[in-house]
């Protein structure tokens, strides 16, 4: 049974934090699904990953394109996981179901700490997942480094 890790972004934007977390997941040997809800935003994240530093390049692709099942990191707006991912990273308020937390190694929910709607959505997700019996951790970068602030 996995756990949901909530990442409250206050110092670094998504396009900085996501590659760091993807790198850690890649080092753990996990395939990853990055799920959003806006196709334009997902394509923008795809571009940012392609433009990242060469030494830290993360092989990835977009869902619906050739070889999606072979991608170690797959960006999508769908609830399907065609690449056999063990880790789901939900961005921009994308939905996460309790059964996904149970069957995956890790679920990461990244949310913008400067956006009140994103904060409310993350609080709702925390309540829904923990009420369903999912393990969860809340991580904050407010101090300048990532610190675990809560666990359920």
VEXBA-226987 format. One record per atom (N, C-alpha, C): x, y, z; atom name; residue in one letter. Coordinates in Angstrom, 1 decimal, always signed. Example, Ala and Ser with C-alpha at 12.3 -4.5 7.8 and 13.67 -1.06 7.14 Angstrom:
ATOM,u,v,w,site,code
ATOM,+13.2,-5.7,+7.8,N,a .
ATOM,+12.3,-4.5,+7.8,CA,a .
ATOM,+13.2,-3.3,+7.8,C,a .
ATOM,+12.8,-2.2,+7.1,N,s .
ATOM,+13.7,-1.1,+7.1,CA,s .
ATOM,+12.9,+0.0,+7.9,C,s .
//
This chain:
ATOM,u,v,w,site,code
ATOM,+0.8,-1.2,+0.0,N,x .
ATOM,+0.0,+0.0,+0.0,CA,x .
ATOM,+0.9,+1.2,+0.0,C,x .
ATOM,+0.6,+2.2,-0.9,N,x .
ATOM,+1.4,+3.4,-1.0,CA,x .
ATOM,+0.9,+4.5,-0.1,C,x .
ATOM,+1.3,+5.7,-0.4,N,x .
ATOM,+1.0,+6.8,+0.4,CA,x .
ATOM,+0.9,+8.0,-0.5,C,x .
ATOM,+0.1,+9.0,-0.1,N,x .
ATOM,+0.0,+10.3,-0.8,CA,x .
ATOM,+0.9,+11.3,-0.1,C,x .
ATOM,+1.8,+11.9,-0.9,N,x .
ATOM,+2.7,+13.0,-0.4,CA,x .
ATOM,+2.2,+14.3,-1.0,C,x .
ATOM,+1.8,+15.2,-0.1,N,x .
ATOM,+1.3,+16.5,-0.6,CA,x .
ATOM,+2.5,+17.5,-0.5,C,x .
ATOM,+2.8,+18.2,-1.6,N,x .
ATOM,+3.9,+19.1,-1.7,CA,x .
ATOM,+3.3,+20.5,-1.9,C,x .
ATOM,+3.5,+21.4,-0.9,N,x .
ATOM,+3.0,+22.7,-0.8,CA,x .
ATOM,+4.1,+23.6,-1.4,C,x .
ATOM,+3.9,+24.1,-2.6,N,x .
ATOM,+4.9,+24.9,-3.3,CA,x .
ATOM,+4.8,+26.3,-3.0,C,x .
ATOM,+5.8,+26.9,-2.3,N,x .
ATOM,+5.8,+28.3,-1.9,CA,x .
ATOM,+7.0,+29.0,-2.4,C,x .
ATOM,+8.1,+28.3,-2.5,N,x .
ATOM,+9.4,+29.0,-2.9,CA,x .
ATOM,+9.8,+28.7,-4.4,C,x .
ATOM,+9.4,+27.5,-4.9,N,x .
ATOM,+9.8,+27.2,-6.2,CA,x .
ATOM,+8.5,+26.8,-7.0,C,x .
ATOM,+8.4,+27.2,-8.3,N,x .
ATOM,+7.3,+26.9,-9.1,CA,x .
ATOM,+7.3,+25.4,-9.5,C,x .
ATOM,+6.2,+25.0,-10.0,N,x .
ATOM,+6.0,+23.6,-10.4,CA,x .
ATOM,+7.1,+23.1,-11.4,C,x .
ATOM,+7.4,+24.0,-12.3,N,x .
ATOM,+8.4,+23.6,-13.4,CA,x .
ATOM,+9.8,+23.4,-12.8,C,x .
ATOM,+10.0,+23.8,-11.6,N,x .
ATOM,+11.3,+23.6,-10.9,CA,x .
ATOM,+11.2,+22.3,-10.0,C,x .
ATOM,+10.1,+22.2,-9.2,N,x .
ATOM,+9.9,+21.1,-8.3,CA,x .
ATOM,+9.6,+19.8,-9.0,C,x .
ATOM,+8.8,+19.8,-10.0,N,x .
ATOM,+8.4,+18.6,-10.7,CA,x .
ATOM,+9.6,+17.8,-11.2,C,x .
ATOM,+10.6,+18.5,-11.9,N,x .
ATOM,+11.8,+17.7,-12.4,CA,x .
ATOM,+12.6,+17.1,-11.2,C,x .
ATOM,+12.7,+17.8,-10.1,N,x .
ATOM,+13.4,+17.3,-8.9,CA,x .
ATOM,+12.7,+16.0,-8.4,C,x .
ATOM,+11.4,+16.0,-8.3,N,x .
ATOM,+10.7,+14.9,-7.8,CA,x .
ATOM,+10.7,+13.7,-8.9,C,x .
ATOM,+10.6,+14.1,-10.1,N,x .
ATOM,+10.7,+13.1,-11.2,CA,x .
ATOM,+12.1,+12.4,-11.1,C,x .
ATOM,+13.1,+13.2,-10.9,N,x .
ATOM,+14.5,+12.6,-10.8,CA,x .
ATOM,+14.6,+11.6,-9.7,C,x .
ATOM,+14.0,+11.9,-8.5,N,x .
ATOM,+14.0,+11.0,-7.4,CA,x .
ATOM,+13.2,+9.7,-7.7,C,x .
ATOM,+12.1,+9.9,-8.3,N,x .
ATOM,+11.3,+8.7,-8.7,CA,x .
ATOM,+12.1,+7.8,-9.7,C,x .
ATOM,+12.7,+8.5,-10.7,N,x .
ATOM,+13.5,+7.8,-11.7,CA,x .
ATOM,+14.6,+7.0,-11.0,C,x .
ATOM,+15.3,+7.6,-10.0,N,x .
ATOM,+16.4,+7.0,-9.2,CA,x .
ATOM,+15.8,+5.8,-8.5,C,x .
ATOM,+14.6,+5.8,-8.0,N,x .
ATOM,+14.0,+4.7,-7.3,CA,x .
ATOM,+13.6,+3.6,-8.3,C,x .
ATOM,+13.7,+3.8,-9.6,N,x .
ATOM,+13.3,+2.8,-10.6,CA,x .
ATOM,+11.8,+2.8,-10.9,C,x .
ATOM,+11.1,+3.9,-10.5,N,x .
ATOM,+9.7,+3.9,-10.8,CA,x .
ATOM,+9.4,+4.6,-12.1,C,x .
ATOM,+8.4,+4.0,-12.8,N,x .
ATOM,+7.8,+4.7,-13.9,CA,x .
ATOM,+6.8,+5.7,-13.3,C,x .
ATOM,+6.5,+6.8,-14.0,N,x .
ATOM,+5.7,+7.9,-13.4,CA,x .
ATOM,+4.7,+8.3,-14.4,C,x .
ATOM,+3.5,+8.6,-13.9,N,x .
ATOM,+2.4,+9.3,-14.6,CA,x .
ATOM,+2.4,+10.7,-14.0,C,x .
ATOM,+2.4,+11.8,-14.8,N,x .
ATOM,+2.2,+13.1,-14.4,CA,x .
ATOM,+0.8,+13.5,-14.9,C,x .
ATOM,-0.1,+13.7,-14.0,N,x .
ATOM,-1.5,+13.9,-14.4,CA,x .
ATOM,-1.9,+15.4,-14.1,C,x .
ATOM,-2.4,+16.0,-15.1,N,x .
ATOM,-3.0,+17.4,-15.0,CA,x .
ATOM,-4.4,+17.3,-15.5,C,x .
ATOM,-5.1,+18.5,-15.6,N,x .
ATOM,-6.4,+18.5,-16.2,CA,x .
ATOM,-6.5,+19.4,-17.5,C,x .
ATOM,-5.4,+20.1,-17.7,N,x .
ATOM,-5.4,+21.0,-18.9,CA,x .
ATOM,-4.4,+20.6,-19.9,C,x .
ATOM,-4.8,+20.1,-21.1,N,x .
ATOM,-3.9,+19.6,-22.1,CA,x .
ATOM,-2.8,+20.7,-22.5,C,x .
ATOM,-3.2,+21.9,-22.5,N,x .
ATOM,-2.2,+23.0,-22.9,CA,x .
ATOM,-1.1,+23.1,-21.8,C,x .
ATOM,-1.5,+23.0,-20.5,N,x .
ATOM,-0.6,+23.0,-19.4,CA,x .
ATOM,+0.3,+21.8,-19.5,C,x .
ATOM,-0.2,+20.6,-19.8,N,x .
ATOM,+0.6,+19.4,-19.9,CA,x .
ATOM,+1.6,+19.5,-21.0,C,x .
ATOM,+1.2,+20.1,-22.1,N,x .
ATOM,+2.2,+20.3,-23.2,CA,x .
ATOM,+3.2,+21.3,-22.8,C,x .
ATOM,+2.9,+22.3,-22.0,N,x .
ATOM,+3.8,+23.3,-21.5,CA,x .
ATOM,+4.9,+22.6,-20.6,C,x .
ATOM,+4.4,+21.7,-19.7,N,x .
ATOM,+5.3,+21.0,-18.8,CA,x .
ATOM,+6.2,+20.1,-19.6,C,x .
ATOM,+5.7,+19.5,-20.7,N,x .
ATOM,+6.5,+18.6,-21.6,CA,x .
ATOM,+7.6,+19.4,-22.2,C,x .
ATOM,+7.3,+20.6,-22.6,N,x .
ATOM,+8.4,+21.5,-23.2,CA,x .
ATOM,+9.4,+21.9,-22.2,C,x .
ATOM,+9.0,+22.2,-20.9,N,x .
ATOM,+9.9,+22.5,-19.9,CA,x .
ATOM,+10.9,+21.3,-19.6,C,x .
ATOM,+10.3,+20.1,-19.6,N,x .
ATOM,+11.2,+19.0,-19.3,CA,x .
ATOM,+12.2,+18.8,-20.5,C,x .
ATOM,+11.8,+19.1,-21.7,N,x .
ATOM,+12.7,+18.9,-22.8,CA,x .
ATOM,+13.8,+20.0,-22.7,C,x .
ATOM,+13.5,+21.2,-22.2,N,x .
ATOM,+14.5,+22.3,-22.1,CA,x .
ATOM,+15.3,+22.2,-20.9,C,x .
ATOM,+15.2,+21.2,-20.0,N,x .
ATOM,+15.9,+21.1,-18.8,CA,x .
ATOM,+17.4,+20.8,-19.1,C,x .
ATOM,+18.2,+20.8,-18.0,N,x .
ATOM,+19.7,+20.6,-18.2,CA,x .
ATOM,+19.9,+19.2,-18.8,C,x .
ATOM,+20.9,+19.1,-19.7,N,x .
ATOM,+21.2,+17.8,-20.4,CA,x .
ATOM,+21.6,+16.7,-19.4,C,x .
ATOM,+22.4,+17.1,-18.4,N,x .
ATOM,+22.9,+16.1,-17.4,CA,x .
ATOM,+21.7,+15.5,-16.6,C,x .
ATOM,+20.6,+16.3,-16.5,N,x .
ATOM,+19.5,+15.8,-15.7,CA,x .
ATOM,+18.3,+15.4,-16.5,C,x .
ATOM,+18.5,+15.1,-17.8,N,x .
ATOM,+17.4,+14.9,-18.7,CA,x .
ATOM,+16.6,+13.7,-18.2,C,x .
ATOM,+15.3,+13.9,-18.2,N,x .
ATOM,+14.3,+12.8,-17.8,CA,x .
ATOM,+13.6,+12.3,-19.1,C,x .
ATOM,+13.8,+11.1,-19.5,N,x .
ATOM,+13.1,+10.6,-20.7,CA,x .
ATOM,+11.6,+10.6,-20.4,C,x .
ATOM,+10.8,+11.1,-21.3,N,x .
ATOM,+9.4,+11.3,-21.1,CA,x .
ATOM,+8.7,+11.5,-22.4,C,x .
ATOM,+7.3,+11.4,-22.3,N,x .
ATOM,+6.5,+11.7,-23.5,CA,x .
ATOM,+5.1,+12.0,-23.1,C,x .
ATOM,+4.3,+12.3,-24.1,N,x .
ATOM,+2.9,+12.7,-23.9,CA,x .
ATOM,+2.0,+11.5,-24.2,C,x .
ATOM,+1.0,+11.4,-23.4,N,x .
ATOM,+0.0,+10.3,-23.6,CA,x .
ATOM,-0.7,+10.6,-25.0,C,x .
ATOM,-1.0,+9.5,-25.6,N,x .
ATOM,-1.7,+9.6,-26.9,CA,x .
ATOM,-0.8,+9.6,-28.1,C,x .
ATOM,+0.5,+9.6,-27.8,N,x .
ATOM,+1.5,+9.6,-28.8,CA,x .
ATOM,+2.1,+8.2,-29.0,C,x .
ATOM,+2.8,+8.0,-30.1,N,x .
ATOM,+3.5,+6.7,-30.2,CA,x .
ATOM,+4.4,+6.3,-29.0,C,x .
ATOM,+4.4,+5.1,-28.7,N,x .
ATOM,+5.3,+4.5,-27.6,CA,x .
ATOM,+4.9,+5.0,-26.2,C,x .
ATOM,+3.7,+5.4,-26.0,N,x .
ATOM,+3.3,+5.9,-24.7,CA,x .
ATOM,+3.6,+4.9,-23.6,C,x .
ATOM,+3.3,+3.6,-23.9,N,x .
ATOM,+3.5,+2.5,-22.9,CA,x .
ATOM,+5.0,+2.3,-22.5,C,x .
ATOM,+5.9,+2.8,-23.4,N,x .
ATOM,+7.3,+2.6,-23.1,CA,x .
ATOM,+7.9,+3.8,-22.4,C,x .
ATOM,+7.2,+4.8,-22.1,N,x .
ATOM,+7.7,+6.1,-21.5,CA,x .
ATOM,+7.9,+5.9,-20.0,C,x .
ATOM,+9.1,+6.2,-19.5,N,x .
ATOM,+9.3,+6.1,-18.0,CA,x .
ATOM,+8.6,+7.2,-17.3,C,x .
ATOM,+8.4,+8.3,-18.0,N,x .
ATOM,+7.5,+9.4,-17.5,CA,x .
ATOM,+6.5,+9.8,-18.6,C,x .
ATOM,+5.3,+9.7,-18.2,N,x .
ATOM,+4.2,+10.0,-19.2,CA,x .
ATOM,+3.3,+11.1,-18.6,C,x .
ATOM,+3.2,+12.2,-19.4,N,x .
ATOM,+2.3,+13.3,-19.1,CA,x .
ATOM,+1.0,+13.1,-19.7,C,x .
ATOM,-0.1,+13.3,-18.9,N,x .
ATOM,-1.4,+13.1,-19.4,CA,x .
ATOM,-2.5,+13.9,-18.7,C,x .
ATOM,-3.7,+13.9,-19.3,N,x .
ATOM,-4.8,+14.4,-18.6,CA,x .
ATOM,-5.8,+13.3,-18.3,C,x .
ATOM,-5.5,+12.1,-18.6,N,x .
ATOM,-6.3,+10.9,-18.5,CA,x .
ATOM,-6.1,+10.3,-17.1,C,x .
ATOM,-7.1,+9.5,-16.7,N,x .
ATOM,-7.0,+8.7,-15.5,CA,x .
ATOM,-6.3,+7.4,-15.7,C,x .
ATOM,-6.1,+7.0,-17.0,N,x .
ATOM,-5.5,+5.8,-17.3,CA,x .
ATOM,-3.9,+5.8,-17.1,C,x .
ATOM,-3.4,+4.7,-16.9,N,x .
ATOM,-1.9,+4.6,-16.6,CA,x .
ATOM,-1.3,+3.5,-17.6,C,x .
ATOM,-1.1,+3.9,-18.9,N,x .
ATOM,-0.7,+3.0,-19.9,CA,x .
ATOM,+0.8,+2.6,-19.8,C,x .
ATOM,+1.6,+3.3,-19.0,N,x .
ATOM,+3.0,+3.0,-19.0,CA,x .
ATOM,+3.4,+2.1,-17.7,C,x .
ATOM,+2.4,+1.6,-17.0,N,x .
ATOM,+2.7,+0.8,-15.9,CA,x .
ATOM,+3.4,+1.5,-14.7,C,x .
ATOM,+3.0,+2.8,-14.6,N,x .
ATOM,+3.7,+3.6,-13.5,CA,x .
ATOM,+3.4,+3.1,-12.1,C,x .
ATOM,+4.4,+3.3,-11.3,N,x .
ATOM,+4.3,+3.0,-9.9,CA,x .
ATOM,+4.1,+4.2,-9.0,C,x .
ATOM,+4.2,+5.4,-9.7,N,x .
ATOM,+4.1,+6.7,-9.1,CA,x .
ATOM,+3.3,+7.6,-9.9,C,x .
ATOM,+2.3,+8.3,-9.2,N,x .
ATOM,+1.5,+9.3,-9.9,CA,x .
ATOM,+1.8,+10.6,-9.3,C,x .
ATOM,+2.0,+11.6,-10.2,N,x .
ATOM,+2.2,+13.0,-9.7,CA,x .
ATOM,+1.1,+13.8,-10.3,C,x .
ATOM,+0.2,+14.3,-9.4,N,x .
ATOM,-0.9,+15.0,-9.8,CA,x .
ATOM,-0.6,+16.5,-9.6,C,x .
ATOM,-0.8,+17.3,-10.7,N,x .
ATOM,-0.5,+18.7,-10.7,CA,x .
ATOM,-1.8,+19.5,-11.0,C,x .
ATOM,-1.8,+20.8,-10.6,N,x .
ATOM,-2.9,+21.7,-11.0,CA,x .
ATOM,-4.3,+21.2,-10.6,C,x .
ATOM,-4.4,+20.5,-9.5,N,x .
ATOM,-5.7,+20.0,-9.0,CA,x .
ATOM,-6.2,+18.8,-9.6,C,x .
ATOM,-5.4,+18.0,-10.3,N,x .
ATOM,-5.9,+16.8,-10.9,CA,x .
ATOM,-6.4,+15.8,-9.9,C,x .
ATOM,-7.4,+15.1,-10.2,N,x .
ATOM,-8.0,+14.2,-9.3,CA,x .
ATOM,-7.1,+13.0,-9.0,C,x .
ATOM,-7.2,+12.5,-7.8,N,x .
ATOM,-6.6,+11.3,-7.3,CA,x .
ATOM,-7.6,+10.4,-6.5,C,x .
ATOM,-7.7,+9.2,-6.9,N,x .
ATOM,-8.7,+8.3,-6.2,CA,x .
ATOM,-8.0,+7.5,-5.1,C,x .
ATOM,-8.7,+7.2,-4.0,N,x .
ATOM,-8.1,+6.4,-2.9,CA,x .
ATOM,-7.5,+5.1,-3.4,C,x .
ATOM,-8.2,+4.4,-4.4,N,x .
ATOM,-7.7,+3.1,-4.9,CA,x .
ATOM,-6.3,+3.3,-5.6,C,x .
ATOM,-6.1,+4.5,-6.2,N,x .
ATOM,-4.8,+4.7,-6.8,CA,x .
ATOM,-3.7,+4.8,-5.7,C,x .
ATOM,-4.0,+5.5,-4.6,N,x .
ATOM,-3.0,+5.5,-3.5,CA,x .
ATOM,-2.7,+4.2,-3.0,C,x .
ATOM,-3.7,+3.3,-2.9,N,x .
ATOM,-3.5,+2.0,-2.4,CA,x .
ATOM,-2.7,+1.1,-3.3,C,x .
ATOM,-2.9,+1.2,-4.6,N,x .
ATOM,-2.2,+0.3,-5.5,CA,x .
ATOM,-0.8,+0.8,-6.1,C,x .
ATOM,-0.6,+2.1,-5.9,N,x .
ATOM,+0.7,+2.6,-6.4,CA,x .
ATOM,+1.7,+2.7,-5.2,C,x .
ATOM,+3.0,+2.8,-5.6,N,x .
ATOM,+4.0,+3.0,-4.6,CA,x .
ATOM,+3.9,+4.3,-3.9,C,x .
ATOM,+3.6,+5.3,-4.7,N,x .
ATOM,+3.6,+6.7,-4.2,CA,x .
ATOM,+2.7,+7.5,-5.1,C,x .
ATOM,+2.0,+8.4,-4.5,N,x .
ATOM,+1.2,+9.5,-5.2,CA,x .
ATOM,+1.7,+10.8,-4.6,C,x .
ATOM,+2.0,+11.7,-5.5,N,x .
ATOM,+2.5,+13.0,-5.1,CA,x .
ATOM,+1.5,+14.0,-5.6,C,x .
ATOM,+1.0,+14.9,-4.8,N,x .
ATOM,+0.1,+15.9,-5.1,CA,x .
ATOM,+0.8,+17.3,-4.9,C,x .
ATOM,+1.1,+17.9,-6.0,N,x .
ATOM,+1.8,+19.2,-6.0,CA,x .
ATOM,+0.8,+20.3,-6.2,C,x .
ATOM,+0.9,+21.3,-5.3,N,x .
ATOM,-0.1,+22.4,-5.3,CA,x .
ATOM,+0.6,+23.8,-5.0,C,x .
ATOM,+0.1,+24.8,-5.7,N,x .
ATOM,+0.7,+26.1,-5.6,CA,x .
ATOM,+0.2,+26.8,-4.3,C,x .
ATOM,+1.1,+27.1,-3.4,N,x .
ATOM,+0.8,+27.7,-2.1,CA,x .
ATOM,+0.4,+29.1,-2.2,C,x .
ATOM,+0.5,+29.8,-3.4,N,x .
ATOM,+0.1,+31.2,-3.6,CA,x .
ATOM,-1.3,+31.3,-4.3,C,x .
ATOM,-2.0,+30.2,-4.4,N,x .
ATOM,-3.3,+30.1,-5.1,CA,x .
ATOM,-4.3,+29.6,-4.2,C,x .
ATOM,-5.2,+30.4,-3.7,N,x .
ATOM,-6.2,+30.0,-2.7,CA,x .
ATOM,-7.0,+28.8,-3.2,C,x .
ATOM,-7.4,+28.8,-4.5,N,x .
ATOM,-8.2,+27.7,-5.0,CA,x .
ATOM,-7.4,+26.4,-4.9,C,x .
ATOM,-6.1,+26.5,-5.2,N,x .
ATOM,-5.3,+25.3,-5.2,CA,x .
ATOM,-5.1,+24.8,-3.8,C,x .
ATOM,-5.0,+25.7,-2.8,N,x .
ATOM,-4.9,+25.3,-1.4,CA,x .
ATOM,-6.2,+24.6,-0.9,C,x .
ATOM,-7.3,+25.2,-1.3,N,x .
ATOM,-8.6,+24.5,-0.9,CA,x .
ATOM,-8.8,+23.2,-1.6,C,x .
ATOM,-8.4,+23.0,-2.8,N,x .
ATOM,-8.5,+21.7,-3.5,CA,x .
ATOM,-7.6,+20.7,-2.8,C,x .
ATOM,-6.3,+21.1,-2.5,N,x .
ATOM,-5.4,+20.2,-1.8,CA,x .
ATOM,-6.0,+19.8,-0.4,C,x .
ATOM,-6.5,+20.7,+0.3,N,x .
ATOM,-7.1,+20.4,+1.6,CA,x .
ATOM,-8.3,+19.4,+1.5,C,x .
ATOM,-9.1,+19.6,+0.4,N,x .
ATOM,-10.2,+18.6,+0.1,CA,x .
ATOM,-9.6,+17.3,-0.2,C,x .
ATOM,-8.6,+17.2,-1.0,N,x .
ATOM,-8.0,+15.9,-1.4,CA,x .
ATOM,-7.4,+15.2,-0.1,C,x .
ATOM,-6.7,+16.0,+0.7,N,x .
ATOM,-6.2,+15.4,+2.0,CA,x .
ATOM,-7.3,+14.8,+2.8,C,x .
ATOM,-8.4,+15.5,+3.0,N,x .
ATOM,-9.5,+15.0,+3.8,CA,x .
ATOM,-10.1,+13.8,+3.1,C,x .
ATOM,-10.3,+13.8,+1.8,N,x .
ATOM,-10.9,+12.7,+1.1,CA,x .
ATOM,-10.0,+11.4,+1.2,C,x .
ATOM,-8.8,+11.6,+1.0,N,x .
ATOM,-7.9,+10.5,+0.9,CA,x .
ATOM,-7.6,+9.9,+2.3,C,x .
ATOM,-7.4,+10.7,+3.3,N,x .
ATOM,-7.2,+10.2,+4.7,CA,x .
ATOM,-8.5,+9.6,+5.2,C,x .
ATOM,-9.6,+10.2,+4.9,N,x .
ATOM,-10.9,+9.6,+5.4,CA,x .
ATOM,-11.1,+8.3,+4.8,C,x .
ATOM,-10.6,+8.0,+3.6,N,x .
ATOM,-10.7,+6.7,+2.9,CA,x .
ATOM,-9.6,+5.7,+3.4,C,x .
ATOM,-8.8,+6.2,+4.4,N,x .
ATOM,-7.8,+5.3,+5.0,CA,x .
ATOM,-6.5,+5.3,+4.4,C,x .
ATOM,-6.2,+6.2,+3.5,N,x .
ATOM,-4.9,+6.3,+2.8,CA,x .
ATOM,-3.9,+7.0,+3.7,C,x .
ATOM,-2.7,+6.5,+3.7,N,x .
ATOM,-1.6,+7.2,+4.4,CA,x .
ATOM,-1.3,+8.5,+3.7,C,x .
ATOM,-0.9,+9.5,+4.4,N,x .
ATOM,-0.6,+10.8,+3.7,CA,x .
ATOM,+0.4,+11.5,+4.5,C,x .
ATOM,+1.2,+12.3,+3.8,N,x .
ATOM,+2.2,+13.2,+4.4,CA,x .
ATOM,+2.1,+14.6,+3.7,C,x .
ATOM,+2.3,+15.6,+4.5,N,x .
ATOM,+2.3,+17.0,+4.0,CA,x .
ATOM,+3.7,+17.5,+4.2,C,x .
ATOM,+4.2,+18.0,+3.0,N,x .
ATOM,+5.6,+18.5,+2.9,CA,x .
ATOM,+5.5,+20.0,+2.6,C,x .
ATOM,+6.3,+20.8,+3.2,N,x .
ATOM,+6.4,+22.3,+3.0,CA,x .
ATOM,+7.8,+22.7,+2.7,C,x .
ATOM,+8.0,+23.6,+1.8,N,x .
ATOM,+9.3,+24.2,+1.5,CA,x .
ATOM,+9.4,+25.6,+2.1,C,x .
ATOM,+8.5,+26.0,+3.0,N,x .
ATOM,+8.5,+27.3,+3.5,CA,x .
ATOM,+9.8,+27.8,+4.2,C,x .
ATOM,+10.4,+26.9,+4.8,N,x .
ATOM,+11.7,+27.2,+5.6,CA,x .
ATOM,+12.9,+27.3,+4.6,C,x .
ATOM,+12.7,+27.0,+3.4,N,x .
ATOM,+13.8,+27.0,+2.4,CA,x .
ATOM,+14.3,+25.6,+2.0,C,x .
ATOM,+13.9,+24.6,+2.8,N,x .
ATOM,+14.1,+23.2,+2.4,CA,x .
ATOM,+12.9,+22.4,+2.7,C,x .
ATOM,+12.7,+21.3,+2.0,N,x .
ATOM,+11.5,+20.5,+2.2,CA,x .
ATOM,+11.5,+19.9,+3.6,C,x .
ATOM,+10.4,+20.0,+4.3,N,x .
ATOM,+10.2,+19.5,+5.6,CA,x .
ATOM,+8.9,+18.8,+5.7,C,x .
ATOM,+8.8,+17.6,+6.4,N,x .
ATOM,+7.5,+17.0,+6.6,CA,x .
ATOM,+6.9,+17.7,+7.8,C,x .
ATOM,+5.6,+18.2,+7.6,N,x .
ATOM,+4.9,+19.0,+8.6,CA,x .
ATOM,+3.8,+18.2,+9.2,C,x .
ATOM,+3.3,+17.2,+8.5,N,x .
ATOM,+2.1,+16.5,+9.0,CA,x .
ATOM,+2.1,+15.1,+8.4,C,x .
ATOM,+1.5,+14.2,+9.1,N,x .
ATOM,+1.3,+12.8,+8.7,CA,x .
ATOM,+0.0,+12.2,+9.2,C,x .
ATOM,-0.7,+11.5,+8.3,N,x .
ATOM,-1.9,+10.8,+8.8,CA,x .
ATOM,-1.9,+9.4,+8.3,C,x .
//
